[in-house]
């Protein structure tokens, strides 16, 4: 019974990490699109910052996956 509960807890852990990461990526994309809309000349620096932020946000899911194993 305990291993089953541990497996369910791990699955919930990864699911919540993926959900939070997806919300974070959406917010980053929304902010980047809004920033480029306000200042089109700064599109390249905004793109670089957005890509870095998305990469760090997606890393949360990988950390959660490695913690489950």
C-alpha positions, 0 to 999 in steps of 0.5 A: 500500500505504501509504494502505491501511495508514494507512486501517486504522490510522485505523479501528483508532484510532476503534474503540479510542476508541469502545470506551474511551468505551463502557466509560467511559460504562458505568462512569459509569452504574454509579457514578451508579446506585450513588451514588443507591442509597446516597443518594437525596436527592442524586439531582439533583447526582449526575445533573448530575455524571454527565451532564457526565462522560458528555459529556466521555467521549463527546468522546473519540470525536469527537476521534478522528474528527477526527484521522483526517480 
